[in-house]
């Protein structure tokens, strides 16, 4: 006799002791150590699916190899899935996976948003010192004390950037900086900027200059340090990961999405300007040259000479037309041309109509439309927020289950479950999930599948669906009630059929 479902007896969940001595429920592994891991891989640390059914023999344990690569031992057991291994990357294409260091506390620190924010702030401050140095190249506005302070800051930033580089090599390995992979090229460029503009030009070259007696304070050695400002592109990572900078990320992403449109815009404007410049040389410029050959007064001759300097050539006329395109005080010379060639206004206003009124407004409309579509369909941002909330909820439920499981058996009995509502600290956690003392017995019946104990899979699956608004909890309660009613009806119908 025991619980039945549609007339069939329900077998209780099988229990066995794994190699680590932790009781398993139906072959489900719920401890990271049993998987041969010290910590959950990034992206799976808060995922309930990580605790999946895994054979307890022939497990593969990661083995540290040079440069942080992971070699999986050959065995007869199931290998970690490709998605699990690939998820061990940093998120911007490192290609490294599974090293012990990556799962350590140091790895979590290097991957964290505060660390990336701190490094971005250092890069921003370093760009300020580079700007002070560039300003000082052409002026003498700063005192020697300011120059020495800026120089000290420069050495401090180089040290900080080198420490960051060493930490990433320690955590992720050398493969992170291999330029062969498209996703790693940005990492390679960032590394080269640190090593060349920082270590080489700030420390090595001045040291060699001191030893061999050459001047390193000027020339290409010092000028190339301005390339360090390129590292400002790393701010994009912070903008992308932090909701505080969502608008800035949308602007940057909109600029990237509009890059093809801008490229074709420049090409079309160049072609239109090129055609009009050819027409202008064949009509306006030749007409001005013919007038200049006539017997005119000296004042008009000087004006025509200035106009020919402005428009006397394909490149010069194209530059003048770009000035018309941008509305940069072009009326001054177009009025002078109109004094000698009355119909010249037709030429210039035709160019304005095509290049400015039609083309530029059309490009603006296309860019705005693309930006609006990206803003409305920002699937990546919405998916990131949803995934972040899901991970936080699963992590909270997992911590709650461990707190309730006082004997460490991997399941919750009725006594353990009931005592949690009597404990003030645990009761407050239940209240956060919108459960009160009077909900204790009913909640246990809803979570239990009939064997008298609640596994972590039952606990997390049910509570993840029940937490939230009161409607969600009520719907789940109704669903479980209807299932029990259906089971009772099926069992009654089966008994009546047997009596007949």
MONOR-V597742 format. One record per residue. N is the residue number from 1. RES is the residue in one small letter. PHI is phi in radians with two decimals (none if undefined). BURIAL is # if it has 9 or more other ideal C-beta (glycine too) atoms within 8 Angstrom, else .. D_LAST is the distance of its C-alpha to the last C-alpha in Angstrom with 1 decimal. Layout:
<<N,RES,PHI,BURIAL,D_LAST> <N,RES,PHI,BURIAL,D_LAST>>
//
This chain:
<<1,x,none,.,21.9> <2,x,3.14,.,23.5> <3,x,-1.09,.,23.3> <4,x,-2.20,#,20.7> <5,x,-2.20,.,20.9> <6,x,0.93,.,17.9> <7,x,1.48,.,16.0> <8,x,-1.79,.,19.1> <9,x,-1.18,.,21.5> <10,x,-1.69,#,25.0> <11,x,-1.38,.,27.8> <12,x,-1.11,.,30.8> <13,x,-1.08,#,33.9> <14,x,-1.24,.,36.0> <15,x,-2.23,.,39.4> <16,x,-2.61,.,42.6> <17,x,-1.72,.,46.2> <18,x,-1.38,#,48.4> <19,x,-1.03,.,52.0> <20,x,-1.50,.,53.3> <21,x,1.46,.,51.1> <22,x,-1.58,#,49.1> <23,x,-1.21,#,45.4> <24,x,-1.86,#,43.5> <25,x,-1.96,#,40.1> <26,x,1.06,.,38.1> <27,x,1.38,.,41.4> <28,x,-1.62,#,42.7> <29,x,-1.61,#,46.4> <30,x,-2.11,#,47.6> <31,x,-2.19,.,51.2> <32,x,-1.18,#,54.0> <33,x,-1.11,.,55.7> <34,x,-1.22,#,52.7> <35,x,-1.57,#,53.5> <36,x,1.36,.,57.0> <37,x,-2.05,#,58.3> <38,x,-1.47,.,60.5> <39,x,-2.67,.,59.5> <40,x,-1.24,#,57.2> <41,x,-1.11,#,58.8> <42,x,-1.02,#,60.1> <43,x,1.55,.,57.4> <44,x,-2.05,#,54.6> <45,x,-1.08,#,55.7> <46,x,-1.99,#,53.5> <47,x,-1.87,#,50.7> <48,x,-1.15,#,47.4> <49,x,-1.20,.,46.8> <50,x,-1.15,#,49.6> <51,x,-1.45,#,47.3> <52,x,-1.83,.,45.3> <53,x,-1.18,.,43.7> <54,x,-2.39,#,46.7> <55,x,-1.05,.,47.0> <56,x,-1.64,#,48.9> <57,x,-2.22,.,51.1> <58,x,1.14,.,53.9> <59,x,-1.17,#,54.4> <60,x,-1.76,#,57.5> <61,x,-1.91,.,59.8> <62,x,-1.13,#,62.6> <63,x,-2.14,.,66.0> <64,x,-1.18,.,69.1> <65,x,-2.21,.,71.6> <66,x,-0.98,.,74.9> <67,x,1.10,.,75.0> <68,x,1.36,#,71.5> <69,x,-1.22,#,69.6> <70,x,-2.00,#,66.3> <71,x,-1.86,.,65.7> <72,x,-1.53,#,62.2> <73,x,-1.22,.,62.0> <74,x,-1.26,.,60.4> <75,x,-2.74,.,57.3> <76,x,-1.55,.,53.9> <77,x,-1.43,#,52.0> <78,x,-1.32,.,51.0> <79,x,-1.45,.,54.0> <80,x,-1.10,.,54.2> <81,x,-1.17,.,53.3> <82,x,-1.08,.,56.2> <83,x,-1.13,.,55.4> <84,x,-1.17,#,55.6> <85,x,-1.19,#,58.9> <86,x,-1.18,.,60.3> <87,x,-1.26,#,59.4> <88,x,-1.35,#,61.9> <89,x,-1.26,#,64.7> <90,x,-1.38,#,66.8> <91,x,1.97,.,65.6> <92,x,-2.27,.,68.7> <93,x,1.47,#,68.6> <94,x,-1.92,#,69.7> <95,x,1.33,#,67.8> <96,x,-1.77,#,67.6> <97,x,-2.73,#,64.4> <98,x,1.40,#,63.2> <99,x,-1.21,#,66.4> <100,x,-1.11,.,66.4> <101,x,-1.11,#,69.0> <102,x,-1.16,#,67.0> <103,x,-1.62,#,64.3> <104,x,-1.45,#,66.8> <105,x,-1.07,.,68.0> <106,x,-1.06,#,71.0> <107,x,-1.12,#,68.7> <108,x,-1.15,.,66.8> <109,x,-1.17,.,70.2> <110,x,-1.14,#,71.6> <111,x,-1.42,#,68.5> <112,x,-1.29,.,68.5> <113,x,-1.15,.,69.6> <114,x,-1.03,.,72.2> <115,x,-1.13,#,73.9> <116,x,-1.11,#,74.0> <117,x,-1.16,#,75.3> <118,x,-1.10,.,78.0> <119,x,-1.16,#,79.1> <120,x,-1.15,#,79.2> <121,x,-1.12,.,81.4> <122,x,-1.13,#,83.7> <123,x,-1.11,#,84.0> <124,x,-1.11,#,84.8> <125,x,-1.15,#,87.4> <126,x,-1.13,#,88.9> <127,x,-1.13,#,89.3> <128,x,-1.14,.,91.2> <129,x,-1.14,#,93.6> <130,x,-1.12,#,94.0> <131,x,-1.13,.,94.9> <132,x,-1.09,#,97.5> <133,x,-1.09,#,99.0> <134,x,-1.13,.,99.1> <135,x,-1.14,#,100.8> <136,x,-1.23,#,103.3> <137,x,-1.10,.,104.3> <138,x,-2.00,.,106.1> <139,x,-2.34,.,107.0> <140,x,-2.30,.,108.2> <141,x,-1.37,.,106.2> <142,x,-1.79,#,104.7> <143,x,-1.36,.,106.6> <144,x,-1.04,.,106.8> <145,x,-1.13,.,104.5> <146,x,-1.15,#,101.8> <147,x,-1.13,#,102.3> <148,x,-1.16,.,102.0> <149,x,-1.12,.,98.9> <150,x,-1.10,#,97.3> <151,x,-1.15,.,98.2> <152,x,-1.13,.,96.5> <153,x,-1.09,#,93.4> <154,x,-1.05,#,93.5> <155,x,-1.16,#,93.5> <156,x,-1.13,.,90.7> <157,x,-1.15,#,88.5> <158,x,-1.06,#,89.2> <159,x,-1.10,.,88.1> <160,x,-1.11,#,84.9> <161,x,-1.17,#,84.0> <162,x,-1.19,#,84.7> <163,x,-1.10,.,82.5> <164,x,-1.07,#,79.7> <165,x,-1.10,#,80.2> <166,x,-1.15,.,80.2> <167,x,-1.10,#,77.0> <168,x,-1.21,#,75.2> <169,x,-1.13,#,76.4> <170,x,-1.14,.,75.2> <171,x,-1.43,#,71.8> <172,x,-1.82,#,71.1> <173,x,1.61,#,73.5> <174,x,-1.24,.,76.1> <175,x,-1.08,#,73.7> <176,x,-1.08,#,73.4> <177,x,-1.90,#,76.9> <178,x,-1.34,#,76.8> <179,x,-1.28,.,77.9> <180,x,-1.11,.,76.2> <181,x,-1.51,#,73.0> <182,x,-1.02,.,73.2> <183,x,-1.27,#,71.3> <184,x,-1.72,#,73.8> <185,x,-1.17,#,77.0> <186,x,-1.12,#,77.2> <187,x,-1.15,#,76.9> <188,x,-1.14,#,79.7> <189,x,-1.10,#,82.0> <190,x,-1.09,#,81.4> <191,x,-1.12,#,82.3> <192,x,-1.15,.,85.4> <193,x,-1.11,#,86.6> <194,x,-1.19,#,86.3> <195,x,-1.27,#,88.1> <196,x,-1.42,#,90.8> <197,x,-1.34,#,91.6> <198,x,-1.72,#,90.8> <199,x,-1.11,#,91.5> <200,x,-1.25,#,94.1> <201,x,-1.40,#,96.1> <202,x,-1.67,#,95.9> <203,x,-2.02,#,96.3> <204,x,-1.21,.,97.3> <205,x,-1.10,#,99.9> <206,x,-1.06,#,101.7> <207,x,-1.14,.,101.8> <208,x,-1.13,#,103.3> <209,x,-1.13,#,105.8> <210,x,-1.17,.,106.9> <211,x,-1.36,.,107.4> <212,x,-1.71,.,109.0> <213,x,1.39,.,110.8> <214,x,-1.93,.,109.5> <215,x,-1.55,.,108.4> <216,x,-1.99,#,104.7> <217,x,-1.44,.,104.9> <218,x,-2.35,.,105.2> <219,x,1.51,.,104.3> <220,x,-1.17,.,101.0> <221,x,-1.01,#,99.8> <222,x,-1.38,#,99.6> <223,x,-1.14,.,98.7> <224,x,-1.19,#,95.6> <225,x,-1.16,#,94.1> <226,x,-1.15,.,93.3> <227,x,-1.12,#,90.5> <228,x,-1.12,#,88.6> <229,x,-1.15,.,87.8> <230,x,-1.09,.,85.4> <231,x,-1.17,#,83.1> <232,x,-1.03,#,82.4> <233,x,-1.07,.,79.7> <234,x,-1.18,#,77.6> <235,x,-1.07,#,77.2> <236,x,-1.05,#,74.7> <237,x,-1.09,#,72.2> <238,x,-1.18,#,72.5> <239,x,-1.05,#,72.2> <240,x,-1.28,.,69.1> <241,x,-1.57,.,67.3> <242,x,-1.81,#,68.3> <243,x,-1.10,.,67.0> <244,x,-1.11,.,70.4> <245,x,-1.88,#,72.1> <246,x,-1.09,#,69.5> <247,x,-1.14,.,72.1> <248,x,-1.10,.,74.6> <249,x,-1.13,#,72.0> <250,x,-1.13,#,71.2> <251,x,-1.12,.,75.0> <252,x,-1.14,#,75.3> <253,x,-1.15,#,72.3> <254,x,-1.10,#,73.5> <255,x,-1.12,.,76.8> <256,x,-1.16,.,75.1> <257,x,-1.17,#,72.9> <258,x,-1.63,#,76.0> <259,x,-1.09,.,78.1> <260,x,-1.15,.,77.7> <261,x,-1.10,#,78.6> <262,x,-1.13,#,81.7> <263,x,-1.08,.,82.7> <264,x,-1.21,.,82.6> <265,x,-1.09,#,84.3> <266,x,-1.07,.,87.2> <267,x,-1.16,.,87.5> <268,x,-1.16,#,87.5> <269,x,-1.09,#,90.0> <270,x,-1.08,.,92.2> <271,x,-1.13,.,92.1> <272,x,-1.10,#,92.9> <273,x,-1.14,#,95.7> <274,x,-1.09,#,97.0> <275,x,-1.13,.,97.3> <276,x,-1.17,#,99.0> <277,x,-1.15,#,101.4> <278,x,-1.10,#,102.5> <279,x,-1.10,#,103.0> <280,x,-1.16,#,104.9> <281,x,-1.13,#,107.2> <282,x,-1.32,.,108.0> <283,x,-2.03,#,108.8> <284,x,-1.20,#,109.5> <285,x,-1.15,#,111.1> <286,x,-1.12,#,113.3> <287,x,-1.19,#,114.4> <288,x,-1.14,#,115.3> <289,x,-1.12,#,117.3> <290,x,-1.15,.,119.2> <291,x,-1.15,#,120.1> <292,x,-1.14,#,121.2> <293,x,-1.34,.,123.7> <294,x,-1.36,.,125.3> <295,x,-1.49,.,128.1> <296,x,-2.12,.,126.3> <297,x,-1.24,.,127.3> <298,x,-1.15,.,126.7> <299,x,-1.16,.,124.0> <300,x,-1.18,#,121.8> <301,x,-1.12,#,122.4> <302,x,-1.15,.,121.2> <303,x,-1.15,#,118.0> <304,x,-1.14,#,117.3> <305,x,-1.05,#,117.9> <306,x,-1.12,#,115.3> <307,x,-1.15,#,112.8> <308,x,-1.21,#,113.5> <309,x,-1.14,.,112.8> <310,x,-1.29,#,109.5> <311,x,-2.14,#,108.4> <312,x,-1.41,.,110.6> <313,x,2.71,.,108.0> <314,x,-1.09,.,104.4> <315,x,-1.16,.,103.2> <316,x,-1.19,#,105.3> <317,x,-1.20,#,104.1> <318,x,-1.11,#,100.5> <319,x,-1.11,.,101.0> <320,x,-1.15,#,102.6> <321,x,-1.21,#,99.7> <322,x,-1.12,#,97.2> <323,x,-1.08,#,99.4> <324,x,-1.14,#,98.8> <325,x,-1.05,#,95.1> <326,x,-1.50,.,94.9> <327,x,1.20,.,97.2> <328,x,-1.58,.,99.7> <329,x,0.88,.,102.9> <330,x,-1.47,#,103.4> <331,x,-1.15,.,105.2> <332,x,-1.11,.,108.4> <333,x,-1.47,#,108.9> <334,x,-1.18,#,107.3> <335,x,-1.19,.,109.8> <336,x,-1.15,#,112.7> <337,x,-1.11,#,111.5> <338,x,-1.16,#,111.2> <339,x,-1.10,.,114.9> <340,x,-1.80,#,115.8> <341,x,-2.23,#,113.0> <342,x,-1.13,.,111.9> <343,x,-1.52,.,108.7> <344,x,-1.11,#,107.3> <345,x,-1.08,#,105.0> <346,x,-1.09,.,103.0> <347,x,-1.08,#,102.4> <348,x,-1.22,#,101.3> <349,x,-1.33,.,99.1> <350,x,-1.16,#,97.4> <351,x,-1.11,#,96.5> <352,x,-1.11,#,95.3> <353,x,-1.10,#,93.1> <354,x,-1.37,#,91.4> <355,x,-1.40,#,91.2> <356,x,-1.71,#,90.8> <357,x,-1.15,.,89.4> <358,x,-1.54,#,86.9> <359,x,-1.14,#,86.2> <360,x,-1.15,#,86.1> <361,x,-1.19,#,84.1> <362,x,-1.14,.,81.6> <363,x,-1.10,#,81.3> <364,x,-1.05,.,80.8> <365,x,-1.11,.,78.0> <366,x,-1.14,#,76.3> <367,x,-1.13,#,76.5> <368,x,-1.12,.,75.3> <369,x,-1.10,.,72.3> <370,x,-1.10,#,71.4> <371,x,-1.13,#,71.7> <372,x,-1.17,.,69.5> <373,x,-1.13,.,66.8> <374,x,-1.15,#,67.0> <375,x,-1.15,#,66.9> <376,x,-1.34,.,63.8> <377,x,-1.97,.,61.9> <378,x,-1.40,#,62.8> <379,x,-1.14,.,59.6> <380,x,-1.09,.,61.1> <381,x,-1.17,#,62.0> <382,x,-1.14,.,58.7> <383,x,-1.14,.,56.9> <384,x,-1.14,.,59.2> <385,x,-1.15,#,58.6> <386,x,-1.14,.,54.8> <387,x,-1.16,.,54.9> <388,x,-1.12,.,57.2> <389,x,-1.16,.,54.9> <390,x,-1.12,#,51.9> <391,x,-1.12,#,53.8> <392,x,-1.12,#,54.9> <393,x,-1.14,#,51.5> <394,x,-1.15,#,50.0> <395,x,-1.13,#,53.0> <396,x,-1.14,.,52.6> <397,x,-1.18,#,48.9> <398,x,-1.14,#,49.7> <399,x,-1.13,.,52.4> <400,x,-1.13,#,50.2> <401,x,-1.10,#,47.6> <402,x,-1.11,.,50.3> <403,x,-1.21,#,51.6> <404,x,-1.32,#,48.2> <405,x,-1.38,#,47.6> <406,x,-1.21,.,50.0> <407,x,-1.58,.,49.2> <408,x,1.20,.,49.4> <409,x,-1.45,.,46.1> <410,x,1.54,#,45.1> <411,x,-2.39,#,42.1> <412,x,-1.93,#,41.9> <413,x,-1.52,.,40.3> <414,x,-1.12,.,39.5> <415,x,-1.13,.,42.7> <416,x,-1.11,#,44.8> <417,x,-1.15,#,43.2> <418,x,-1.21,#,43.7> <419,x,-1.17,#,47.3> <420,x,-1.15,#,48.3> <421,x,-1.34,#,47.9> <422,x,-1.44,.,50.0> <423,x,-1.38,.,52.8> <424,x,-1.05,.,55.2> <425,x,-1.13,.,56.0> <426,x,-1.19,#,52.4> <427,x,-1.08,#,51.4> <428,x,-1.15,.,54.1> <429,x,-1.13,#,52.5> <430,x,-1.13,#,49.1> <431,x,-1.16,#,50.9> <432,x,-1.07,.,52.4> <433,x,-1.50,#,48.9> <434,x,1.23,.,48.1> <435,x,-2.15,.,45.9> <436,x,-1.90,.,46.7> <437,x,-1.03,.,46.1> <438,x,-1.24,.,43.2> <439,x,-1.52,.,41.4> <440,x,-1.02,#,41.3> <441,x,-1.16,.,37.8> <442,x,-1.14,.,36.2> <443,x,-1.12,#,38.1> <444,x,-1.12,#,37.1> <445,x,-1.10,.,33.4> <446,x,-1.21,#,34.1> <447,x,-1.36,#,36.0> <448,x,-1.37,#,33.8> <449,x,-1.65,.,31.0> <450,x,2.03,.,29.2> <451,x,-1.67,#,31.3> <452,x,1.49,.,33.6> <453,x,-2.43,#,36.7> <454,x,-1.97,#,38.1> <455,x,-1.49,#,39.8> <456,x,-1.16,#,42.8> <457,x,-1.17,#,40.9> <458,x,-1.10,#,38.2> <459,x,-1.10,#,41.1> <460,x,-1.30,#,43.3> <461,x,-1.13,#,40.6> <462,x,-1.28,#,39.2> <463,x,-1.20,#,42.5> <464,x,-1.13,#,44.2> <465,x,-1.55,.,41.8> <466,x,-1.58,#,41.9> <467,x,-1.24,#,45.6> <468,x,2.12,.,47.7> <469,x,-1.21,.,47.4> <470,x,-1.09,.,45.1> <471,x,-1.09,.,43.1> <472,x,-1.12,#,42.2> <473,x,-1.15,#,40.9> <474,x,-1.16,.,38.9> <475,x,-1.11,.,37.3> <476,x,-1.15,#,36.3> <477,x,-1.07,#,34.9> <478,x,-1.13,.,32.8> <479,x,-1.08,.,31.7> <480,x,-1.14,#,30.5> <481,x,-1.13,.,28.8> <482,x,-1.13,.,26.9> <483,x,-1.11,.,25.8> <484,x,-1.15,.,24.5> <485,x,-1.12,.,22.7> <486,x,-1.11,.,21.2> <487,x,-1.08,#,20.1> <488,x,-1.12,.,18.5> <489,x,-1.14,.,16.6> <490,x,-1.11,#,15.4> <491,x,-1.15,#,14.5> <492,x,-1.13,.,12.5> <493,x,-1.13,.,10.7> <494,x,-1.19,#,10.0> <495,x,-1.14,.,8.8> <496,x,-1.15,.,6.3> <497,x,-1.14,.,5.2> <498,x,-1.19,.,5.4> <499,x,-1.15,.,3.8> <500,x,-1.24,.,0.0>>
//
